[in-house]
């Protein structure tokens, strides 16, 4: 694995960790009906952005192979 690939993989791992942490926080906050819905929406939006970043970095790590 090249140095660039290692850096990409490390970044993907960091983003995955943050994504899982956000998932836990969102689940806990969602259990409380008096929770600020705007904050919950912001956390969910951040989680989606993280997922998009993970997918984009993953594509860089394994580029499409054309037949």
C-alpha positions as CSV (number, residue, x, y, z in Angstrom):
1,X,0.0,0.0,0.0
2,X,1.5,3.4,-1.0
3,X,1.9,6.2,1.4
4,X,-1.0,8.1,-0.2
5,X,-3.3,5.0,0.1
6,X,-2.3,4.7,3.8
7,X,-3.2,8.3,4.4
8,X,-6.5,7.9,2.6
9,X,-7.3,4.8,4.6
10,X,-6.4,6.5,7.9
11,X,-8.8,9.4,7.0
12,X,-11.6,6.9,6.1
13,X,-11.1,5.2,9.4
14,X,-11.3,8.5,11.3
15,X,-14.5,9.5,9.4
16,X,-16.0,6.1,10.1
17,X,-15.3,6.5,13.8
18,X,-16.9,9.9,13.8
19,X,-19.9,8.5,11.9
20,X,-20.4,5.7,14.4
21,X,-20.1,8.2,17.3
22,X,-22.7,10.5,15.7
23,X,-24.9,7.5,15.2
24,X,-24.7,6.7,19.0
25,X,-25.4,10.4,19.9
26,X,-28.3,10.7,17.6
27,X,-29.9,7.4,18.9
28,X,-29.6,8.7,22.5
29,X,-30.9,12.1,21.7
30,X,-33.8,10.7,19.8
31,X,-35.0,8.8,22.9
32,X,-35.7,12.1,24.6
33,X,-38.9,13.6,23.2
34,X,-38.1,17.0,24.5
35,X,-34.8,17.1,22.5
36,X,-34.1,20.0,20.3
37,X,-35.2,18.8,16.9
38,X,-33.0,21.4,15.1
39,X,-29.9,20.0,16.8
40,X,-31.0,16.5,15.9
41,X,-31.4,17.5,12.2
42,X,-27.9,19.1,12.2
43,X,-26.4,16.0,13.6
44,X,-28.1,13.8,11.0
45,X,-27.0,16.2,8.2
46,X,-23.4,15.9,9.5
47,X,-23.7,12.2,9.6
48,X,-24.8,12.1,5.9
49,X,-21.9,14.4,4.9
50,X,-19.5,12.1,6.6
51,X,-21.0,9.2,4.7
52,X,-20.5,11.0,1.5
53,X,-16.9,11.9,2.3
54,X,-16.2,8.2,3.2
55,X,-17.7,7.1,-0.1
56,X,-15.6,9.7,-2.1
57,X,-12.4,8.7,-0.4
58,X,-13.2,5.0,-0.9
59,X,-13.5,5.7,-4.6
60,X,-10.1,7.3,-4.6
61,X,-8.7,4.3,-2.8
62,X,-10.2,1.8,-5.3
63,X,-10.6,3.5,-8.6
64,X,-13.0,2.1,-11.2
65,X,-11.4,-0.6,-13.5
66,X,-12.8,-0.3,-17.0
67,X,-13.0,-3.4,-19.1
